[in-house]
Amino acid sequence: MRTGLYYLNNSGHRWVIFDETGRREQRTFETKNGKKVVRRVNYYEAFGNFATCNISYKGKRINVFPDTLLND
């Protein structure tokens, strides 16, 4: 079972984090109406000194910052 941090490419600007169950890490995002949405992060990507999360939302894969308010 995989746990921990794994880099997806040689340059190290994409990575994935597996939790104790061996699945990708879950994060809770908030919509503009205040609804909480839980999504598994496909991968993280470096964006300057920050990181974006690639998640599936409404049938599309999007890159968002962890504190971004999602559209309803």
N, C-alpha and C positions, 0 to 999 in steps of 0.2 A: 504494500500500500504506500502510495506517495504522500508525503507531508512536507511542508515547507515551501521554499521559494525556488523556482526553476526559471532560468532564462530561456527565451524562445529563439534568440538569434545571437550571433557572435559579438555584436557591438554592445549588447547589454541594455538596449533601450526598450525592450519588450520583455515582460516577465509575467508569470502566473503564480498564484499562491494557492496551495492545497491545504485544507484544514485537516483536523484529526480523523475525519471519516474518509479522507482520500478524494474529496470532491473540491471543486473550485470554491474560493471564498465567496460568501454572500455579503452584500451590502444593502443597507436600507436607504432609499432615496425618497425625497418628498416632491409632490407635484405642486403646482401653483395654487391649487385649491386646498392644500394641506393634507392630502391623502398620502399615506405611507405605502411605498412600493418596494418589495424585496426582490432583488435580482442577483443572480450569480455573475461574477465578473469573468468575462471570456479571457481577458488579459489586461494588464496595465501597460501604459506606454509613457515614456518620458516626454515631457513638454517643457523644455527649459529647466527650471529648478523645481517644477511641479510634476505631477503624474495625472494622466487621464485614465478613466476606466472605460473599457469597451464592453457594453452591455447590449442585450437584446431587449428592445422596448417597442411595443406596437408592431411587431413583425419586422423590425429593421434593426440592424446593428449600428449603434451610435457611440461616439466617444464623448464622454462628459467628465467634468471635474466631480470629485466626490461630494461637493456641497452645492451642486447645480440643482435648481428647481426644474423639474421636468414638465413639459406641456401636458395638458389633459387630453 
